[in-house]
């Protein structure tokens, strides 16, 4: 068996050398960071990831392991890992060594330093951030080199994680979101014959308590590297502490490790209660990271049979359910999940923003306004708009129109008090005319005009949450895998639909249409409202392409089948 594995490794290494030919020009030691062909790098990594997926699907785990080794030792993998950690939002956040990679020379040197032999991770720098319940959440910040090593091994681990993941797991996974989890909740609870009881599960300190021994024994990655990461320890208030359990929150690879630890819960329930579907017990699982719900036909069944099975599953991994947050609820009373309240009203299921989420949102806005009592109006609008836009977009897939209006009224009251306080000697009419304008048919619009650096006047207007359209989210297919080439067309189609939903997306597609002269890129016939059309990337995202207008094209939907489009005349 060992000799067979060695032969497989040698074969894969020879293949890898051939595959690296496309990027070999950027591999020598004299390589500069700016000369790297990122499309070729992305294509090479994508090819190896696709082969890993195929090996796992075929049950060839030794081949998958050898391909992982090949990817983590490839030039392309190292280059992409350094690019990810040195060009993201946390690129200026240093670890305990206070080192960042801000220059091309530093990035090139970092790329060449990513070697398995002799690698020893430094302890993490621990910081505490407040949670919504008043407690503190510990975050561990690795050094730049440790982040790059994690990103490198994540490239090799994520294809396996996505292939073997639970079908209805949506947290910390590419191309999946909370909106997919909400859509699944609606799917399993909205019908008249759906389950009426829900087990709300929450794992106590999930990231901090996962058993190291279980992860080392069961996770399909380099055991030596994984052990070093888990045992690296952390530094807090200039003191070194050991890591006895858990995977640190803050590491790039930590969410995937936690997800893979919990993967198998859905499979376990399906095996344990194999006849649940046919006996009317209505067992369904929806999980987002460490938050999950399990549906069932009765409170007693969930309490006496399902919950003990979940407790047993978690105990093997060193985890326990939170007594405070784990409870069984009737759908008529509703439950909170991911910032939404899911409840049936006279047999009709509605998903709305939860009261706790609304309250937290308003508290955040109130604190921001109170902290900027003397700030210029334009500056305050610039601070508020991103928060308002993000919150409204998050709830734009659920029943939120009434809540949006309520939030707009509450924000108006905050801003009115802010404006009146600034001018205690002025009349209410003067304050209204100073800060609130009339725009079209709308009155009391918090708006102002200021000159920009080039001398032009710019209008600053506060966003209204009620202006956000409610658009139903189309749930991702449970089996969809972004690392499997067989799903490329599916994800391309989902991308095109998302572009049409947002104003920025529609504006970008309009620029693409203008670039093509209003004609299909394939048949050169006009693209109009009456001609079904679609958009796509010229160089696919999975192959290193971008969302830039230059990399997009519009084509008639039936062009691949027939070049001539029916009933279309030249303009």
N, C-alpha and C positions, 0 to 999 in steps of 0.2 A: 504493500500500500504506500509506504514511504517512497520507494523507488519510483512508483507510478506518479506520485505527487511531484517528485523532482523532475521527471520527464515533462510533465505538464508545464511546470514553471519554466524549464529551458525553452520549450516550444513557444510559450507565451512571450518570453523575453525576446526571442528571435522575431516574432511577429511585431512586438512593440518597437523594436529597432526599425522595422520597415515602416510602421505607422508614423514613427517620429520623423520620417524623411521629409514630410511636409513642413515641419517646424525646425528641422535640424539647422537651418540657416541662422536661427536665432538662439541656438543652444550653446555655442562656444563660450569660453570664459571671457572673451572680449566683447560679449554682447552688451549693448546698452539697452536700458529700459525702454527708451522711446522708439527703438527699432523693432520691437517685438510685433509680430503679425498676430493680433489678438483673434482674428477670425479663424486662422489656422489652429491656434491654441485651443479655442473653444471647440472647434470641430474634432480635434484629437481627443479631448477630455470627454466630449459627448459620445464619441464612438466607443471608448472604453466603458463608459457608464451603461450604454445600451447592451454591450456584451455581458456585463455583470448581471443586468436584468434577465437576459436570455438564459444565462447559466443557472440563476436561481429558479427561474420558471421550469427549467428542465431537470431540476434536482441535482445539478452538478456543482456541489458546494465547494469541492476542492478547486475546480476551475475558477469559480467566483473569487475564492481566496487568493489565487494566483493573480487574477486580474486586478484585485485590490492592491496587491503588492506592486504590480506594474504601474498602476496609476499613481500611487503615493511616492514612487521613485522616478517618475517622469518629469522632464523639464516643463511640459505643459501644465501638469498639475501644480507644481511648485509656483510657476508664474501666476496662475489664476488664483491660487491661495493668497499670495502676497498682494495681488491687485485688490482682492476683496477686503482685506483688513486694513490696507493703507489708503483706500479711497472711499471708505464708508463714513457714516456720521461720527463714529467713535475713533477716527484716525488720529486725533490729537489727544486722546486719553491714554496716558501711559500707565504701565504697571509699576511694580516695586522697583524696577531698574531705571525708571524715568526716561525711557528711550522711546522715541517715535521715529517713523520712517516718512520723512517729508520731502526727500529729494530723490531724483532718479537714481543717483549713485547708491544711496542707502537702500533703495528697493532692490536694485540689482544684487548688492551684497547680501541682503536678506534672503533673496531667492536661492543663491548659491549655498547659504548656510543651513538650509532645511535638510538635514541629514539625520537618519535614524541612529546611526552609530555615534555614541558619545552624547546623545541628547539627554539633558536633564532639565525638566521644567522648574522654573522658579516658583516660589509661593505666590498666591494670589493676593492682591490688595483688596481688603474688605471695606466696603462702604455700606451704610444703612440708609434706606429710603423708607418714608412713611407709607403704610398701607391705609386703605379706606376705613378699616376698623380701629385705627389708632395705634396699632402695633407697628413694628419696624420689620422691613424685609431686608435680609442680608444679600448683598451682591458681591460677587468675587470678580475682580478685574485682572485677567492674566496679562503677562507681558506681551509685547507685539510678536515676538518669536513664538510664544506658546499659542497665541491666537492664530498665527499663520499655520502652525502645525495642526491645530484643531481644524482649521478650514481645509487643509490638505486632506486629512483623513475623513472629513465630512464628505468630500467629493466622492470618496470610495464607499462610504457607509450609507449615504442617503439613497442610492439606487436600490439597495437591499431593503432598507427600511420602508420605502414606498411600495415595494413588491409584496412584502409579507405583512403590511400594516392592516389593522382592523378596517373594514370597509366603511364603517360609520364613525371614524375618528377624524376630526377636523382641525385640531389645534397644532400649531407650529409645523404645518406641512405645506409644501409649495402648491400654489394654485387653489388652496382651500382657505376658507375664512369662517368667521362667526355667522355670516349670512347663510352659508351652506348648512351649518348646524341648525339654525332657526328653520330653514326650509324642511330639513329632515324631521324636526319636531312637529311641524305642521302636517307632514305626510303621515306620521304614525299616530297622531292624536286627533285629527280633524274629523274623521268619519264618524257616523253614528254608531258603528260597531267597534270603534277603537277602544283601547284600554282606558279605564277611568281612574286608575291609581298609578302614581309615579313615585319611584324611589329617587330622591335627590341625593346624589353621592358627592362627597368632597373628601379628598385624601389629606390627612393632616401632615403638613410640612413635607410634601411629596419630594421636592428636589433635595431636601436636606437629610432624608432618612432612607433613601434607597440603599439596599445592601450592596457593598462593594464586591463581596464574594459572588453574589448572584450575577452582577453585571459582568465581571471578569469571566465567569463560567459560561454565560449564555449569549453575550453580545458578539456578533460576527465581525470582529475587527482585530487589529494587532493587539494582543493581550499585554505585551510588554509596555507599549506606549500607553494603553489605557490604564494600567496599574500605576504608572508614573504620574499620570494626570490626577487620578483619584487620591493618591497619597501625597500630593505636593504640599498640602497644608495652606494656611493663609496668614497674612500679617494684619493685625488690628491694633491700633494705638501703639505701634512700634514693638509689638510682641508677636512671636511666632506660635501658632496653634496648629496641632495636627488635624487632619481630616480623617475621621473614623467611619463616616457613612455619607451617602448622598453624592450628588454631582452639583457643582457650584452654579448658582444662578448668575449669569453674566458671561459664561463661556459660550462660544459659538456652537459647539457641538452638544452642549448640555440639553437643549430641548429635544434633540433627536434621541439622545440616550434615555431620557425620561419617557419619551413616547414609546420607544422599543421595549422599555421595561413594562409598560402597561399594555402593549399589544399582546393579544391573546385572550383578553378578557371577553371579547365578543365570541370568540371561538369556544372558550371554556363554557360560557353560558349556553351556547347552541348545543354542545355535546351533553352537558349536565341536564338540560331540559329539552331533549331532542324532539319530544312530542308536544311542546308548548304551543306551536302554531296550529296543530290539528286538534288539540283539546280545548281550544278557546282561551288559553292563558295569556295570549297576546304579549309575549315577551319581545321587547325591542330595546336596543341600547343606542344612545347618542352620547358621544364623548368629545369634549374639547379640552385637551391637555389633561389636567387632573380633576376637572369638573365633568360629571356625567349624570345622565338620568337613565333609569331602567323602568319601562312600563310593564304593567301586569294587570290581571283581571280582578285582584282583590288585595286588600291591605295585609291580610293574614298571610297569604302566599308569599308576598314580597318580604314580609318581616321574618317568617319562619323558615323559608327555603332559599330565596334568592339572596338575601343579605348575608346569611352564613357562608354561602358559596363565594361571594365577593370577598368577604373577610378572609377566608382561607386562601384565595388567590393572592391577595395583597400581602398576607403574612409571609408567604414564601419569598417575597421581595423586600421584606423588612418594613412594610408599610401598614398603616392602620387607618380606618375611616375616622373622620372628625365627628365626635359626638355632638358638637355644637351645630354643625351645618348639615349633617346627614339626617334626613327625615322622609317620611312617607306622606304624600299629599293627594287629596282628591282633585281631579281636574276641574271640578266645579268651584273649588276654592282658589285654584291657580298656584303657580310657583314661579320664582324668579330664576332665570338662567341667562347668563352672559349679558346682563343689563336689560333684559326684557322680562315682562310678565306674560306667562302663557296660561290662558284660562278659557274655559268654555262658558259662554253666556247663553242660557236657554238652548243648549245643544250646538251653538256655533262657536268655533274656536277663534279667538283673537289673540294676536301677539302684539303687545304694546310696550313702549318704554316703561321700565319699572319705576316706582316712586323713588326708590333709593338712588337710581341712576339720574333721574331728573333733579333731585335734591342736590346730589353731588355736583352736577353740571352748573346749577344756579349758584351754589356756594363758591365754585371756582370763579365764575364771572364776577360775583359780588366782591370777592377778595381782590381780584385784579383791578376792578374799578376803584375800590377804596384805597388801593396802593398807588393809584395814579390820579389823585385829586387835583394836582396842579399841572397835569400833562396837557399838551395841546390836543385839540379835538381830533386832528388827523392822526396823531400818534396813537391815541386811544382806539380809534377805529381800526388801525393797523394791528393792534394787539388783540382785539376782540374777534375780528373776522375769521382768522384761522381756527379758533376754538369753536365758533358758531358753525362754520362750514364743516369741520370734521365731525362734530356731534350730530349735526343734521344728516350728513351723508351716512353715518353709521346706522341711523334709524330709518333711512329712506326706503327700506324694503319691508317695513312692518306697518301696522295701523298706527300712524303717528301724526296725522294732520291736525287733530284736535290738540294734541300735546304741543305741537309746534306753535300753534296760536297762543297757547297758555304761556309758553316760554318767551315768545315775543313780547307779550304784555308785561311779564315780570322784568325783562331786560329794559323795556321802556321806562318802567317805574324807577329802576336803579339809575338810569341815565338822567331822568328828570331830576331826581334828588342830587345827582352829581352836578348838573348844570345850575340848579337853583342855589346850591351851596357856594358856588364860585362868585355869585353876584348878589349878595344879601341886600343891597340897596337898590336893585333894579326891580322893575315890575315883572310879573309873570309873563305878560305879553312880550316884553323886551327879550326875556330869556328864550321864549318860544321862537321868536323870529331869529335870534342869534344862532341857535343850535339845531333847530328842527325846520326842515324845508318842505315845500310842496313839490312833488315830482309826478307829473302826469295827473292821474286821478287819486294819488296817494298823498295824504297829509301826515304831518308829524314824522317825517323821515329824518333820522339822525345823520346829518350830512354837512360837509363844508367843502370849500374850494381853497386851495393853496397853490402858490407858485412853486414850480419845480426848479432844479438847478439851471435849466436852459431858459428860464423865464416864462414858460408856458403854465397856464393854470390847469390844475388837475383836480378832479372831483373825487372826494372820499365819501363813500356811502356805507353805512352799516348794513350788513346782510340780515335778512329776515329768514328765520328757519322755515317759516311757512311758504317761502318761495321755492323750497326744495321739492321737486316732484317725487311722488311715491311710485316707485317702479318695482314690480315683483321680481325677486331674484330667482333665476333658474339654477337649481341645485346641480352641482357637479355630479357626474356619474360615479357611483361608488367604486368601480373598478379602475377608474382613470388613473394612469401613471405617467407623469410628465417626463420620466426618464426612458420610457418605452417608445421607440419610433412609431409603433403602430397607432399611438394616440396623438401624433403630431397634428394631423388635420383637425381633430376634435378640439384641441386647445387653440389652434389657429382660428377656428370658427368662434369659439367663446371670446377670444380677444377682439375679434371684429364686432361682436354684439356689444361688448362693454364700451367700445369706442363710440358707438351710436348713442349710448345712454348719456354720456357726459358732454357738456358744452365744449370743453377743450378737445375731446375726441372728435366731435363733429366738425369743429373748425380745422383740425388737422386733416381729416378726410377731404374737406373742401379744397384745401391747398394741394392735396394729391390729385384731386380731380382737375384742378386748374393746370397743374404741371403736365398732365396727360392731354391737355386740350379738350377735356370733357369726353374723351373717347376711351374705349376698352383697350387695355394693353395687348390683348390677344387678337381680336378681330378688327380693331380700329373703327368699330361702329360707335355711335354716340351712346353715352351712359346717361339715362334720364330717370325720372321717377317711375316711368312705366316699364322700364327694362330691369328685371331683377339683377342685382349686382352684389358683389362681395369685395372685400379687401384682403390683402395678404402681404407678408413680408417677402421681399426679393431674396434676401439672405435670412433664413429662419433664425429666430431668437436662440434656438437650441444650437445653432451653428455659429454663433457669435454676432448675429445681426442686431440692429438696434431699432427703436421706434421712430427714428428720424424720418422726415418726409421723403428724403432721397432713397430710403430703403423700403418704401411702401408703394403698392400699385393697386389699382382698381380694375376689376374685370367682370364681364357678364357671367352670371351664375352658370349658364349652360354652354359657355365657350369650350370647355374640355370635350363636350359631346358633339357640338356642332359649331363650326366657325361662323356660319351664317346665322344671325339672330333674326327671328321672325318679326316682320312688320316694323323694321327699323330702317329709316331713311336717312341719308346723309344730310347734315345741316349745311 
